[in-house]
Amino acid sequence: MSYQHLTTRRDGAVEYLTLNRPQVRNAFNDQVIAELSRWTAATGEAAGRHDVRAAVIAGAGKVFCAGADATWMAKMAAYSEAENLSDATAMARMYMAIDELPVPVIARVQGAALGGGAGLAAVADIVVADDQAVFGFTEVKLGIVPATISPFVTAKIGISATRELFLTGGRFSAARAREIGLVHAVVAADELDAAVAAFVREILGAAPEAVAAAKALIRSVTGHPAAEVLADTAAAIASRRVSAEGQEGLRAFLEKRKPSWNAS
């Protein structure tokens, strides 16, 4: 599958996606959103076959993603409300599709992740950032709101941090992003790839169906009291224990060998 604004490569069971508009700091427009949606659908299909077990999202050049580009924002300013609704719905669906991919998504962040770029960090399962990276939900500075990313941001960093960062639109450091849970590892820029590779190795050492089930489980229990989801969580572990993967994992543990999905 070919793209104008993205580059992709497959290395074994790992899918690598790079936002490839460095001349505009990898900013979004409607074409980028459409291409990201196509990539997510294709990656989801490959994940269903276990051809893909992890996905890494990066940005070309010095900046991960600076949000919406100026040309696209100029077009949006001239849109009717109905046209803006259609445009925003496409973006919201893109974020939701990435969030629901049945494989772990790792974001490799350098330079800056602003606006919608910070939204990509919010939907990623794991975020590795360089120690000089800057983040920001800057929409209110432009008279708009971080609406389509809000469910994912609030779920990831909590309502208190969301209140501060959405309402001020202020930029914040990678260290602060890690403190609030938006980022999971902060390293020097020349250590980004090694840090991403370490997370990939851990993912490939886990059972692919169990990882997909665990990711879905997180979404299903978030926001619910334990008693409300007790039956579902008990059923989830019971089904995994008797699954082919669960049985193989138990046998491998008892036989002191690597399981079949981690034979390398």
C-alpha positions as semicolon CSV with decimal commas, in nm:
position;residue;x (nm);y (nm);z (nm)
1;M;0,000;0,000;0,000
2;S;0,146;0,337;-0,105
3;Y;0,108;0,671;0,068
4;Q;0,194;1,030;-0,016
5;H;0,255;1,157;0,338
6;L;0,354;0,840;0,525
7;T;0,633;0,589;0,490
8;T;0,600;0,234;0,619
9;R;0,814;-0,073;0,654
10;R;0,769;-0,417;0,804
11;D;1,051;-0,576;1,003
12;G;0,943;-0,924;1,099
13;A;0,626;-0,881;1,303
14;V;0,681;-0,511;1,369
15;E;0,513;-0,243;1,158
16;Y;0,695;0,092;1,141
17;L;0,506;0,406;1,035
18;T;0,670;0,744;0,984
19;L;0,483;1,070;0,936
20;N;0,675;1,207;0,638
21;R;0,606;1,580;0,607
22;P;0,916;1,723;0,776
23;Q;0,885;2,049;0,582
24;V;0,572;2,129;0,789
25;R;0,687;1,948;1,104
26;N;0,471;1,646;1,015
27;A;0,154;1,846;1,072
28;F;-0,186;1,695;0,998
29;N;-0,416;1,775;0,712
30;D;-0,716;1,589;0,575
31;Q;-0,495;1,377;0,347
32;V;-0,271;1,268;0,634
33;I;-0,575;1,171;0,838
34;A;-0,717;0,968;0,549
35;E;-0,384;0,791;0,500
36;L;-0,348;0,718;0,871
37;S;-0,696;0,566;0,866
38;R;-0,600;0,343;0,571
39;W;-0,278;0,239;0,743
40;T;-0,461;0,157;1,066
41;A;-0,716;-0,060;0,882
42;A;-0,440;-0,249;0,700
43;T;-0,236;-0,293;1,018
44;G;-0,542;-0,417;1,206
45;E;-0,601;-0,681;0,939
46;A;-0,237;-0,793;0,956
47;A;-0,257;-0,803;1,336
48;G;-0,559;-1,032;1,311
49;R;-0,338;-1,280;1,127
50;H;-0,053;-1,225;1,378
51;D;0,159;-1,094;1,089
52;V;0,198;-0,777;1,297
53;R;0,251;-0,790;1,673
54;A;0,363;-0,433;1,741
55;A;0,343;-0,096;1,565
56;V;0,582;0,199;1,600
57;I;0,479;0,552;1,500
58;A;0,753;0,810;1,438
59;G;0,799;1,144;1,265
60;A;1,056;1,236;1,001
61;G;1,297;1,518;1,071
62;K;1,331;1,715;1,392
63;V;0,968;1,711;1,510
64;F;0,731;1,423;1,579
65;C;0,408;1,608;1,495
66;A;0,312;1,973;1,532
67;G;-0,064;1,925;1,510
68;A;-0,266;2,079;1,226
69;D;-0,087;2,257;0,944
70;A;-0,157;2,620;0,859
71;T;-0,297;2,552;0,512
72;W;-0,548;2,303;0,647
73;M;-0,651;2,541;0,926
74;A;-0,709;2,813;0,667
75;K;-0,939;2,575;0,478
76;M;-1,125;2,485;0,798
77;A;-1,184;2,852;0,873
78;A;-1,385;2,876;0,552
79;Y;-1,580;2,553;0,607
80;S;-1,944;2,551;0,710
81;E;-2,028;2,392;1,045
82;A;-2,150;2,081;0,860
83;E;-1,821;2,056;0,669
84;N;-1,626;2,102;0,991
85;L;-1,835;1,830;1,154
86;S;-1,750;1,585;0,876
87;D;-1,382;1,680;0,896
88;A;-1,368;1,644;1,274
89;T;-1,554;1,313;1,267
90;A;-1,292;1,169;1,031
91;M;-1,018;1,277;1,271
92;A;-1,198;1,134;1,573
93;R;-1,246;0,801;1,397
94;M;-0,875;0,794;1,309
95;Y;-0,773;0,833;1,674
96;M;-1,027;0,574;1,784
97;A;-0,900;0,324;1,526
98;I;-0,540;0,365;1,643
99;D;-0,651;0,333;2,005
100;E;-0,834;0,009;1,923
101;L;-0,558;-0,160;1,723
102;P;-0,520;-0,511;1,873
103;V;-0,141;-0,473;1,900
104;P;0,065;-0,240;2,118
105;V;0,135;0,096;1,955
106;I;0,462;0,269;2,047
107;A;0,512;0,639;1,974
108;R;0,871;0,755;1,919
109;V;0,861;1,127;1,999
110;Q;1,135;1,375;1,920
111;G;1,129;1,755;1,916
112;A;0,763;1,829;1,979
113;A;0,418;1,672;1,996
114;L;0,161;1,951;1,992
115;G;-0,216;1,956;1,953
116;G;-0,311;1,654;1,746
117;G;0,047;1,529;1,776
118;A;0,004;1,513;2,152
119;G;-0,320;1,330;2,075
120;L;-0,117;1,062;1,896
121;A;0,088;1,023;2,211
122;A;-0,234;0,983;2,407
123;V;-0,364;0,697;2,190
124;A;-0,027;0,519;2,185
125;D;0,008;0,242;2,441
126;I;0,373;0,323;2,506
127;V;0,548;0,655;2,445
128;V;0,924;0,705;2,432
129;A;1,036;1,068;2,415
130;D;1,366;1,247;2,385
131;D;1,454;1,449;2,691
132;Q;1,426;1,780;2,503
133;A;1,083;1,708;2,355
134;V;0,799;1,952;2,420
135;F;0,432;1,862;2,449
136;G;0,120;2,074;2,450
137;F;-0,257;2,066;2,406
138;T;-0,241;2,413;2,257
139;E;-0,582;2,440;2,091
140;V;-0,729;2,706;2,322
141;K;-0,449;2,940;2,217
142;L;-0,612;2,933;1,871
143;G;-0,968;2,975;1,996
144;I;-1,061;2,609;1,950
145;V;-1,066;2,304;2,180
146;P;-0,884;1,965;2,188
147;A;-1,214;1,789;2,141
148;T;-1,146;1,479;1,932
149;I;-0,849;1,378;2,146
150;S;-1,014;1,455;2,480
151;P;-1,146;1,104;2,564
152;F;-0,804;0,951;2,509
153;V;-0,611;1,222;2,691
154;T;-0,839;1,218;2,995
155;A;-0,822;0,838;3,013
156;K;-0,444;0,848;3,000
157;I;-0,344;1,138;3,226
158;G;-0,652;1,185;3,445
159;I;-0,892;1,473;3,484
160;S;-0,673;1,692;3,706
161;A;-0,381;1,717;3,462
162;T;-0,625;1,745;3,173
163;R;-0,795;2,044;3,335
164;E;-0,467;2,230;3,371
165;L;-0,323;2,147;3,030
166;F;-0,641;2,187;2,825
167;L;-0,745;2,512;2,990
168;T;-0,406;2,684;2,976
169;G;-0,286;2,543;2,646
170;G;0,061;2,560;2,796
171;R;0,356;2,362;2,668
172;F;0,531;2,117;2,898
173;S;0,847;1,910;2,907
174;A;0,902;1,542;2,845
175;A;0,981;1,505;3,215
176;R;0,641;1,652;3,306
177;A;0,475;1,432;3,044
178;R;0,624;1,129;3,214
179;E;0,511;1,247;3,557
180;I;0,148;1,261;3,443
181;G;0,158;0,933;3,248
182;L;0,151;1,064;2,892
183;V;0,507;0,938;2,836
184;H;0,663;0,617;2,968
185;A;1,034;0,662;2,899
186;V;1,246;0,976;2,855
187;V;1,591;0,930;2,704
188;A;1,857;1,125;2,517
189;A;1,777;1,174;2,148
190;D;2,048;0,931;2,039
191;E;1,898;0,663;2,263
192;L;1,543;0,678;2,125
193;D;1,575;0,385;1,886
194;A;1,736;0,162;2,148
195;A;1,461;0,244;2,397
196;V;1,191;0,168;2,140
197;A;1,366;-0,158;2,050
198;A;1,369;-0,263;2,416
199;F;0,992;-0,223;2,440
200;V;0,947;-0,411;2,111
201;R;1,151;-0,704;2,245
202;E;0,931;-0,723;2,555
203;I;0,615;-0,720;2,340
204;L;0,746;-0,994;2,110
205;G;0,818;-1,205;2,417
206;A;0,449;-1,200;2,509
207;A;0,168;-1,410;2,360
208;P;0,000;-1,214;2,077
209;E;-0,358;-1,317;2,151
210;A;-0,308;-1,250;2,522
211;V;-0,168;-0,903;2,444
212;A;-0,469;-0,824;2,227
213;A;-0,703;-0,950;2,499
214;A;-0,521;-0,747;2,765
215;K;-0,547;-0,430;2,555
216;A;-0,920;-0,483;2,505
217;L;-0,959;-0,562;2,876
218;I;-0,808;-0,227;2,973
219;R;-1,072;-0,043;2,771
220;S;-1,356;-0,254;2,906
221;V;-1,276;-0,211;3,277
222;T;-1,164;0,153;3,276
223;G;-1,405;0,370;3,472
224;H;-1,598;0,080;3,623
225;P;-1,587;-0,033;3,988
226;A;-1,441;-0,379;4,046
227;A;-1,774;-0,529;4,150
228;E;-1,938;-0,416;3,828
229;V;-1,686;-0,596;3,608
230;L;-1,612;-0,893;3,836
231;A;-1,793;-1,146;3,619
232;D;-1,627;-1,018;3,302
233;T;-1,277;-1,019;3,448
234;A;-1,318;-1,368;3,592
235;A;-1,446;-1,492;3,256
236;A;-1,154;-1,327;3,079
237;I;-0,887;-1,504;3,281
238;A;-1,075;-1,834;3,275
239;S;-1,096;-1,830;2,895
240;R;-0,726;-1,746;2,863
241;R;-0,625;-2,029;3,098
242;V;-0,789;-2,288;2,875
243;S;-0,685;-2,125;2,546
244;A;-0,414;-2,275;2,327
245;E;-0,181;-1,988;2,421
246;G;-0,253;-2,022;2,788
247;Q;-0,189;-2,395;2,781
248;E;0,132;-2,350;2,582
249;G;0,255;-2,080;2,819
250;L;0,193;-2,299;3,123
251;R;0,365;-2,599;2,964
252;A;0,663;-2,385;2,861
253;F;0,695;-2,251;3,215
254;L;0,682;-2,598;3,370
255;E;0,921;-2,740;3,111
256;K;1,160;-2,446;3,154
257;R;1,160;-2,353;2,785
258;K;1,053;-2,059;2,575
259;P;0,691;-2,067;2,453
260;S;0,623;-2,114;2,083
261;W;0,561;-1,743;2,019
262;N;0,906;-1,657;2,160
263;A;1,118;-1,933;2,014
264;S;1,401;-1,706;1,894
